[in-house]
Amino acid sequence: MVPPTLNLHHPDEDAEGLNLVALAARPQKMRYALSNGFGFGGVNASLLLKRWE
């Protein structure tokens, strides 16, 4: 599942042709997922997950 971008009711015309997910989740089988966490004072982290096969 690809989660939607909140409040993306009227995408900019310059974004035409991009694969945007607006307002509703899209079912999709994914192999990878990336989660970023940004904090104050340089406390940052990224987590890359891969589907177990």
PQR file of N, CA, C, O and H, with PARSE charges and radii, in Angstrom:
ATOM      1  N   MET A   1       0.834  -1.174   0.000 -0.4000 1.5000
ATOM      2  CA  MET A   1       0.000   0.000   0.000 -0.0000 2.0000
ATOM      3  C   MET A   1       0.884   1.245   0.000  0.5500 1.7000
ATOM      4  O   MET A   1       1.864   1.319   0.742 -0.5500 1.4000
ATOM      5  N   VAL A   2       0.541   2.201  -0.817 -0.4000 1.5000
ATOM      6  CA  VAL A   2       1.218   3.497  -0.845 -0.0000 2.0000
ATOM      7  C   VAL A   2       0.278   4.506  -0.186  0.5500 1.7000
ATOM      8  O   VAL A   2      -0.819   4.738  -0.694 -0.5500 1.4000
ATOM      9  H   VAL A   2      -0.255   2.141  -1.419  0.4000 1.0000
ATOM     10  N   PRO A   3       0.687   5.114   0.940 -0.5600 1.5000
ATOM     11  CA  PRO A   3      -0.204   6.064   1.612  0.2800 2.0000
ATOM     12  C   PRO A   3      -0.345   7.356   0.807  0.5500 1.7000
ATOM     13  O   PRO A   3       0.569   7.737   0.075 -0.5500 1.4000
ATOM     14  N   PRO A   4      -1.489   8.030   0.943 -0.5600 1.5000
ATOM     15  CA  PRO A   4      -1.705   9.264   0.192  0.2800 2.0000
ATOM     16  C   PRO A   4      -0.989  10.455   0.820  0.5500 1.7000
ATOM     17  O   PRO A   4      -0.617  10.428   1.993 -0.5500 1.4000
ATOM     18  N   THR A   5      -0.807  11.495   0.020 -0.4000 1.5000
ATOM     19  CA  THR A   5      -0.314  12.778   0.508 -0.0000 2.0000
ATOM     20  C   THR A   5      -1.518  13.566   1.002  0.5500 1.7000
ATOM     21  O   THR A   5      -2.456  13.815   0.245 -0.5500 1.4000
ATOM     22  H   THR A   5      -1.109  11.517  -0.933  0.4000 1.0000
ATOM     23  N   LEU A   6      -1.491  13.956   2.266 -0.4000 1.5000
ATOM     24  CA  LEU A   6      -2.621  14.676   2.846 -0.0000 2.0000
ATOM     25  C   LEU A   6      -2.803  16.045   2.197  0.5500 1.7000
ATOM     26  O   LEU A   6      -1.830  16.703   1.831 -0.5500 1.4000
ATOM     27  H   LEU A   6      -0.729  13.753   2.881  0.4000 1.0000
ATOM     28  N   ASN A   7      -4.042  16.458   2.060 -0.4000 1.5000
ATOM     29  CA  ASN A   7      -4.413  17.793   1.566 -0.0000 2.0000
ATOM     30  C   ASN A   7      -3.921  18.085   0.153  0.5500 1.7000
ATOM     31  O   ASN A   7      -3.711  19.247  -0.195 -0.5500 1.4000
ATOM     32  H   ASN A   7      -4.833  15.923   2.358  0.4000 1.0000
ATOM     33  N   LEU A   8      -3.737  17.068  -0.656 -0.4000 1.5000
ATOM     34  CA  LEU A   8      -3.317  17.273  -2.045 -0.0000 2.0000
ATOM     35  C   LEU A   8      -4.562  17.272  -2.932  0.5500 1.7000
ATOM     36  O   LEU A   8      -4.798  16.342  -3.703 -0.5500 1.4000
ATOM     37  H   LEU A   8      -3.908  16.124  -0.374  0.4000 1.0000
ATOM     38  N   HIS A   9      -5.345  18.335  -2.803 -0.4000 1.5000
ATOM     39  CA  HIS A   9      -6.600  18.445  -3.542 -0.0000 2.0000
ATOM     40  C   HIS A   9      -6.391  19.026  -4.939  0.5500 1.7000
ATOM     41  O   HIS A   9      -7.083  18.640  -5.881 -0.5500 1.4000
ATOM     42  H   HIS A   9      -5.154  19.091  -2.177  0.4000 1.0000
ATOM     43  N   HIS A  10      -5.443  19.950  -5.077 -0.4000 1.5000
ATOM     44  CA  HIS A  10      -5.207  20.622  -6.354 -0.0000 2.0000
ATOM     45  C   HIS A  10      -3.702  20.644  -6.639  0.5500 1.7000
ATOM     46  O   HIS A  10      -3.036  21.630  -6.325 -0.5500 1.4000
ATOM     47  H   HIS A  10      -4.881  20.264  -4.312  0.4000 1.0000
ATOM     48  N   PRO A  11      -3.154  19.570  -7.230 -0.5600 1.5000
ATOM     49  CA  PRO A  11      -1.716  19.554  -7.537  0.2800 2.0000
ATOM     50  C   PRO A  11      -1.346  20.665  -8.521  0.5500 1.7000
ATOM     51  O   PRO A  11      -2.150  21.048  -9.371 -0.5500 1.4000
ATOM     52  N   ASP A  12      -0.143  21.164  -8.394 -0.4000 1.5000
ATOM     53  CA  ASP A  12       0.363  22.209  -9.277 -0.0000 2.0000
ATOM     54  C   ASP A  12       0.465  21.678 -10.704  0.5500 1.7000
ATOM     55  O   ASP A  12       0.750  20.499 -10.912 -0.5500 1.4000
ATOM     56  H   ASP A  12       0.509  20.853  -7.703  0.4000 1.0000
ATOM     57  N   GLU A  13       0.236  22.535 -11.673 -0.4000 1.5000
ATOM     58  CA  GLU A  13       0.315  22.138 -13.082 -0.0000 2.0000
ATOM     59  C   GLU A  13       1.702  21.628 -13.447  0.5500 1.7000
ATOM     60  O   GLU A  13       1.834  20.776 -14.327 -0.5500 1.4000
ATOM     61  H   GLU A  13       0.004  23.493 -11.504  0.4000 1.0000
ATOM     62  N   ASP A  14       2.738  22.136 -12.785 -0.4000 1.5000
ATOM     63  CA  ASP A  14       4.104  21.697 -13.074 -0.0000 2.0000
ATOM     64  C   ASP A  14       4.346  20.253 -12.635  0.5500 1.7000
ATOM     65  O   ASP A  14       5.331  19.641 -13.049 -0.5500 1.4000
ATOM     66  H   ASP A  14       2.631  22.828 -12.071  0.4000 1.0000
ATOM     67  N   ALA A  15       3.461  19.703 -11.803 -0.4000 1.5000
ATOM     68  CA  ALA A  15       3.601  18.325 -11.333 -0.0000 2.0000
ATOM     69  C   ALA A  15       2.928  17.326 -12.277  0.5500 1.7000
ATOM     70  O   ALA A  15       2.908  16.127 -12.000 -0.5500 1.4000
ATOM     71  H   ALA A  15       2.661  20.200 -11.467  0.4000 1.0000
ATOM     72  N   GLU A  16       2.384  17.813 -13.380 -0.4000 1.5000
ATOM     73  CA  GLU A  16       1.727  16.923 -14.330 -0.0000 2.0000
ATOM     74  C   GLU A  16       2.734  15.897 -14.851  0.5500 1.7000
ATOM     75  O   GLU A  16       3.859  16.244 -15.212 -0.5500 1.4000
ATOM     76  H   GLU A  16       2.400  18.787 -13.605  0.4000 1.0000
ATOM     77  N   GLY A  17       2.322  14.653 -14.884 -0.4000 1.5000
ATOM     78  CA  GLY A  17       3.206  13.583 -15.331 -0.0000 2.0000
ATOM     79  C   GLY A  17       3.878  12.842 -14.186  0.5500 1.7000
ATOM     80  O   GLY A  17       4.431  11.761 -14.390 -0.5500 1.4000
ATOM     81  H   GLY A  17       1.409  14.372 -14.591  0.4000 1.0000
ATOM     82  N   LEU A  18       3.839  13.417 -12.965 -0.4000 1.5000
ATOM     83  CA  LEU A  18       4.391  12.728 -11.800 -0.0000 2.0000
ATOM     84  C   LEU A  18       3.361  11.734 -11.264  0.5500 1.7000
ATOM     85  O   LEU A  18       2.156  11.954 -11.384 -0.5500 1.4000
ATOM     86  H   LEU A  18       3.390  14.295 -12.799  0.4000 1.0000
ATOM     87  N   ASN A  19       3.830  10.666 -10.689 -0.4000 1.5000
ATOM     88  CA  ASN A  19       2.958   9.625 -10.152 -0.0000 2.0000
ATOM     89  C   ASN A  19       2.564   9.987  -8.722  0.5500 1.7000
ATOM     90  O   ASN A  19       3.092   9.409  -7.772 -0.5500 1.4000
ATOM     91  H   ASN A  19       4.809  10.487 -10.591  0.4000 1.0000
ATOM     92  N   LEU A  20       1.645  10.935  -8.558 -0.4000 1.5000
ATOM     93  CA  LEU A  20       1.221  11.406  -7.240 -0.0000 2.0000
ATOM     94  C   LEU A  20       0.115  10.518  -6.683  0.5500 1.7000
ATOM     95  O   LEU A  20      -0.734  10.031  -7.429 -0.5500 1.4000
ATOM     96  H   LEU A  20       1.216  11.405  -9.329  0.4000 1.0000
ATOM     97  N   VAL A  21       0.129  10.310  -5.371 -0.4000 1.5000
ATOM     98  CA  VAL A  21      -0.923   9.554  -4.683 -0.0000 2.0000
ATOM     99  C   VAL A  21      -1.684  10.563  -3.833  0.5500 1.7000
ATOM    100  O   VAL A  21      -1.206  10.987  -2.780 -0.5500 1.4000
ATOM    101  H   VAL A  21       0.818  10.706  -4.765  0.4000 1.0000
ATOM    102  N   ALA A  22      -2.865  10.942  -4.295 -0.4000 1.5000
ATOM    103  CA  ALA A  22      -3.636  11.980  -3.609 -0.0000 2.0000
ATOM    104  C   ALA A  22      -4.918  11.414  -3.026  0.5500 1.7000
ATOM    105  O   ALA A  22      -5.632  10.659  -3.687 -0.5500 1.4000
ATOM    106  H   ALA A  22      -3.253  10.598  -5.149  0.4000 1.0000
ATOM    107  N   LEU A  23      -5.207  11.784  -1.784 -0.4000 1.5000
ATOM    108  CA  LEU A  23      -6.490  11.582  -1.110 -0.0000 2.0000
ATOM    109  C   LEU A  23      -6.848  10.149  -0.730  0.5500 1.7000
ATOM    110  O   LEU A  23      -7.595   9.965   0.231 -0.5500 1.4000
ATOM    111  H   LEU A  23      -4.628  12.397  -1.247  0.4000 1.0000
ATOM    112  N   ALA A  24      -6.364   9.134  -1.418 -0.4000 1.5000
ATOM    113  CA  ALA A  24      -6.694   7.748  -1.070 -0.0000 2.0000
ATOM    114  C   ALA A  24      -5.471   6.866  -1.285  0.5500 1.7000
ATOM    115  O   ALA A  24      -4.705   7.066  -2.228 -0.5500 1.4000
ATOM    116  H   ALA A  24      -5.757   9.283  -2.199  0.4000 1.0000
ATOM    117  N   ALA A  25      -5.300   5.898  -0.410 -0.4000 1.5000
ATOM    118  CA  ALA A  25      -4.167   4.976  -0.524 -0.0000 2.0000
ATOM    119  C   ALA A  25      -4.291   4.154  -1.805  0.5500 1.7000
ATOM    120  O   ALA A  25      -5.390   3.920  -2.308 -0.5500 1.4000
ATOM    121  H   ALA A  25      -5.923   5.735   0.355  0.4000 1.0000
ATOM    122  N   ARG A  26      -3.149   3.726  -2.316 -0.4000 1.5000
ATOM    123  CA  ARG A  26      -3.118   2.936  -3.544 -0.0000 2.0000
ATOM    124  C   ARG A  26      -2.510   1.566  -3.227  0.5500 1.7000
ATOM    125  O   ARG A  26      -1.399   1.495  -2.701 -0.5500 1.4000
ATOM    126  H   ARG A  26      -2.256   3.916  -1.908  0.4000 1.0000
ATOM    127  N   PRO A  27      -3.222   0.477  -3.541 -0.5600 1.5000
ATOM    128  CA  PRO A  27      -2.627  -0.838  -3.322  0.2800 2.0000
ATOM    129  C   PRO A  27      -1.476  -1.061  -4.303  0.5500 1.7000
ATOM    130  O   PRO A  27      -1.610  -0.801  -5.499 -0.5500 1.4000
ATOM    131  N   GLN A  28      -0.356  -1.540  -3.791 -0.4000 1.5000
ATOM    132  CA  GLN A  28       0.798  -1.799  -4.645 -0.0000 2.0000
ATOM    133  C   GLN A  28       1.761  -2.705  -3.886  0.5500 1.7000
ATOM    134  O   GLN A  28       2.036  -2.479  -2.707 -0.5500 1.4000
ATOM    135  H   GLN A  28      -0.247  -1.751  -2.820  0.4000 1.0000
ATOM    136  N   LYS A  29       2.266  -3.718  -4.556 -0.4000 1.5000
ATOM    137  CA  LYS A  29       3.247  -4.600  -3.947 -0.0000 2.0000
ATOM    138  C   LYS A  29       4.606  -3.908  -4.036  0.5500 1.7000
ATOM    139  O   LYS A  29       5.071  -3.575  -5.126 -0.5500 1.4000
ATOM    140  H   LYS A  29       2.042  -3.902  -5.513  0.4000 1.0000
ATOM    141  N   MET A  30       5.234  -3.695  -2.888 -0.4000 1.5000
ATOM    142  CA  MET A  30       6.487  -2.945  -2.852 -0.0000 2.0000
ATOM    143  C   MET A  30       7.622  -3.832  -2.369  0.5500 1.7000
ATOM    144  O   MET A  30       7.420  -4.713  -1.533 -0.5500 1.4000
ATOM    145  H   MET A  30       4.856  -3.966  -2.002  0.4000 1.0000
ATOM    146  N   ARG A  31       8.815  -3.597  -2.898 -0.4000 1.5000
ATOM    147  CA  ARG A  31      10.008  -4.333  -2.464 -0.0000 2.0000
ATOM    148  C   ARG A  31      10.784  -3.566  -1.411  0.5500 1.7000
ATOM    149  O   ARG A  31      11.414  -4.171  -0.544 -0.5500 1.4000
ATOM    150  H   ARG A  31       8.979  -2.881  -3.577  0.4000 1.0000
ATOM    151  N   TYR A  32      10.746  -2.241  -1.473 -0.4000 1.5000
ATOM    152  CA  TYR A  32      11.525  -1.413  -0.560 -0.0000 2.0000
ATOM    153  C   TYR A  32      10.646  -0.321   0.049  0.5500 1.7000
ATOM    154  O   TYR A  32       9.665   0.115  -0.553 -0.5500 1.4000
ATOM    155  H   TYR A  32      10.234  -1.750  -2.178  0.4000 1.0000
ATOM    156  N   ALA A  33      11.020   0.111   1.255 -0.4000 1.5000
ATOM    157  CA  ALA A  33      10.361   1.246   1.903 -0.0000 2.0000
ATOM    158  C   ALA A  33      11.430   2.036   2.646  0.5500 1.7000
ATOM    159  O   ALA A  33      12.331   1.448   3.245 -0.5500 1.4000
ATOM    160  H   ALA A  33      11.817  -0.242   1.743  0.4000 1.0000
ATOM    161  N   LEU A  34      11.340   3.354   2.614 -0.4000 1.5000
ATOM    162  CA  LEU A  34      12.291   4.235   3.280 -0.0000 2.0000
ATOM    163  C   LEU A  34      11.535   5.113   4.261  0.5500 1.7000
ATOM    164  O   LEU A  34      10.524   5.724   3.915 -0.5500 1.4000
ATOM    165  H   LEU A  34      10.608   3.832   2.128  0.4000 1.0000
ATOM    166  N   SER A  35      12.034   5.169   5.490 -0.4000 1.5000
ATOM    167  CA  SER A  35      11.447   6.015   6.525 -0.0000 2.0000
ATOM    168  C   SER A  35      12.524   6.955   7.047  0.5500 1.7000
ATOM    169  O   SER A  35      13.581   6.510   7.495 -0.5500 1.4000
ATOM    170  H   SER A  35      12.856   4.673   5.771  0.4000 1.0000
ATOM    171  N   ASN A  36      12.254   8.252   6.989 -0.4000 1.5000
ATOM    172  CA  ASN A  36      13.195   9.261   7.478 -0.0000 2.0000
ATOM    173  C   ASN A  36      12.633   9.914   8.730  0.5500 1.7000
ATOM    174  O   ASN A  36      11.433  10.168   8.829 -0.5500 1.4000
ATOM    175  H   ASN A  36      11.396   8.613   6.626  0.4000 1.0000
ATOM    176  N   GLY A  37      13.514  10.182   9.680 -0.4000 1.5000
ATOM    177  CA  GLY A  37      13.135  10.900  10.891 -0.0000 2.0000
ATOM    178  C   GLY A  37      14.113  12.038  11.123  0.5500 1.7000
ATOM    179  O   GLY A  37      15.318  11.811  11.234 -0.5500 1.4000
ATOM    180  H   GLY A  37      14.489   9.976   9.600  0.4000 1.0000
ATOM    181  N   PHE A  38      13.605  13.255  11.195 -0.4000 1.5000
ATOM    182  CA  PHE A  38      14.448  14.430  11.374 -0.0000 2.0000
ATOM    183  C   PHE A  38      14.101  15.088  12.701  0.5500 1.7000
ATOM    184  O   PHE A  38      12.927  15.295  13.011 -0.5500 1.4000
ATOM    185  H   PHE A  38      12.626  13.440  11.105  0.4000 1.0000
ATOM    186  N   GLY A  39      15.120  15.415  13.480 -0.4000 1.5000
ATOM    187  CA  GLY A  39      14.884  16.010  14.783 -0.0000 2.0000
ATOM    188  C   GLY A  39      15.737  17.245  14.991  0.5500 1.7000
ATOM    189  O   GLY A  39      16.501  17.640  14.111 -0.5500 1.4000
ATOM    190  H   GLY A  39      16.073  15.248  13.228  0.4000 1.0000
ATOM    191  N   PHE A  40      15.603  17.849  16.152 -0.4000 1.5000
ATOM    192  CA  PHE A  40      16.358  19.049  16.494 -0.0000 2.0000
ATOM    193  C   PHE A  40      17.758  18.670  16.946  0.5500 1.7000
ATOM    194  O   PHE A  40      17.953  17.612  17.544 -0.5500 1.4000
ATOM    195  H   PHE A  40      14.982  17.528  16.867  0.4000 1.0000
ATOM    196  N   GLY A  41      18.718  19.512  16.669 -0.4000 1.5000
ATOM    197  CA  GLY A  41      20.083  19.298  17.139 -0.0000 2.0000
ATOM    198  C   GLY A  41      20.833  18.225  16.381  0.5500 1.7000
ATOM    199  O   GLY A  41      21.810  17.684  16.898 -0.5500 1.4000
ATOM    200  H   GLY A  41      18.559  20.372  16.183  0.4000 1.0000
ATOM    201  N   GLY A  42      20.410  17.898  15.175 -0.4000 1.5000
ATOM    202  CA  GLY A  42      21.124  16.918  14.373 -0.0000 2.0000
ATOM    203  C   GLY A  42      20.776  15.474  14.694  0.5500 1.7000
ATOM    204  O   GLY A  42      21.515  14.566  14.313 -0.5500 1.4000
ATOM    205  H   GLY A  42      19.616  18.337  14.755  0.4000 1.0000
ATOM    206  N   VAL A  43      19.673  15.242  15.382 -0.4000 1.5000
ATOM    207  CA  VAL A  43      19.249  13.875  15.688 -0.0000 2.0000
ATOM    208  C   VAL A  43      18.412  13.390  14.506  0.5500 1.7000
ATOM    209  O   VAL A  43      17.193  13.562  14.488 -0.5500 1.4000
ATOM    210  H   VAL A  43      19.072  15.980  15.691  0.4000 1.0000
ATOM    211  N   ASN A  44      19.074  12.783  13.521 -0.4000 1.5000
ATOM    212  CA  ASN A  44      18.421  12.344  12.297 -0.0000 2.0000
ATOM    213  C   ASN A  44      18.629  10.841  12.121  0.5500 1.7000
ATOM    214  O   ASN A  44      19.628  10.290  12.583 -0.5500 1.4000
ATOM    215  H   ASN A  44      20.064  12.643  13.535  0.4000 1.0000
ATOM    216  N   ALA A  45      17.696  10.191  11.460 -0.4000 1.5000
ATOM    217  CA  ALA A  45      17.824   8.754  11.208 -0.0000 2.0000
ATOM    218  C   ALA A  45      17.064   8.395   9.938  0.5500 1.7000
ATOM    219  O   ALA A  45      16.058   9.020   9.602 -0.5500 1.4000
ATOM    220  H   ALA A  45      16.884  10.639  11.085  0.4000 1.0000
ATOM    221  N   SER A  46      17.559   7.377   9.239 -0.4000 1.5000
ATOM    222  CA  SER A  46      16.869   6.818   8.079 -0.0000 2.0000
ATOM    223  C   SER A  46      16.854   5.307   8.223  0.5500 1.7000
ATOM    224  O   SER A  46      17.820   4.707   8.694 -0.5500 1.4000
ATOM    225  H   SER A  46      18.376   6.868   9.512  0.4000 1.0000
ATOM    226  N   LEU A  47      15.753   4.700   7.814 -0.4000 1.5000
ATOM    227  CA  LEU A  47      15.604   3.260   7.896 -0.0000 2.0000
ATOM    228  C   LEU A  47      15.135   2.767   6.536  0.5500 1.7000
ATOM    229  O   LEU A  47      14.079   3.177   6.053 -0.5500 1.4000
ATOM    230  H   LEU A  47      14.968   5.188   7.431  0.4000 1.0000
ATOM    231  N   LEU A  48      15.918   1.885   5.914 -0.4000 1.5000
ATOM    232  CA  LEU A  48      15.565   1.299   4.624 -0.0000 2.0000
ATOM    233  C   LEU A  48      15.165  -0.150   4.862  0.5500 1.7000
ATOM    234  O   LEU A  48      15.944  -0.936   5.401 -0.5500 1.4000
ATOM    235  H   LEU A  48      16.776   1.552   6.306  0.4000 1.0000
ATOM    236  N   LEU A  49      13.948  -0.500   4.457 -0.4000 1.5000
ATOM    237  CA  LEU A  49      13.423  -1.848   4.654 -0.0000 2.0000
ATOM    238  C   LEU A  49      13.256  -2.531   3.309  0.5500 1.7000
ATOM    239  O   LEU A  49      12.880  -1.898   2.323 -0.5500 1.4000
ATOM    240  H   LEU A  49      13.315   0.138   4.019  0.4000 1.0000
ATOM    241  N   LYS A  50      13.540  -3.845   3.274 -0.4000 1.5000
ATOM    242  CA  LYS A  50      13.372  -4.635   2.057 -0.0000 2.0000
ATOM    243  C   LYS A  50      12.463  -5.818   2.373  0.5500 1.7000
ATOM    244  O   LYS A  50      12.560  -6.424   3.441 -0.5500 1.4000
ATOM    245  H   LYS A  50      13.844  -4.359   4.076  0.4000 1.0000
ATOM    246  N   ARG A  51      11.587  -6.136   1.437 -0.4000 1.5000
ATOM    247  CA  ARG A  51      10.672  -7.269   1.607 -0.0000 2.0000
ATOM    248  C   ARG A  51      11.477  -8.562   1.711  0.5500 1.7000
ATOM    249  O   ARG A  51      12.400  -8.799   0.931 -0.5500 1.4000
ATOM    250  H   ARG A  51      11.508  -5.644   0.570  0.4000 1.0000
ATOM    251  N   TRP A  52      11.112  -9.391   2.686 -0.4000 1.5000
ATOM    252  CA  TRP A  52      11.759 -10.691   2.867 -0.0000 2.0000
ATOM    253  C   TRP A  52      11.275 -11.635   1.772  0.5500 1.7000
ATOM    254  O   TRP A  52      10.071 -11.791   1.563 -0.5500 1.4000
ATOM    255  H   TRP A  52      10.362  -9.199   3.319  0.4000 1.0000
ATOM    256  N   GLU A  53      12.218 -12.263   1.076 -0.4000 1.5000
ATOM    257  CA  GLU A  53      11.851 -13.191  -0.009 -0.0000 2.0000
ATOM    258  C   GLU A  53      12.389 -14.566   0.276  0.5500 1.7000
ATOM    259  O   GLU A  53      12.187 -15.485  -0.517 -0.5500 1.4000
ATOM    260  H   GLU A  53      13.196 -12.137   1.246  0.4000 1.0000
TER
END
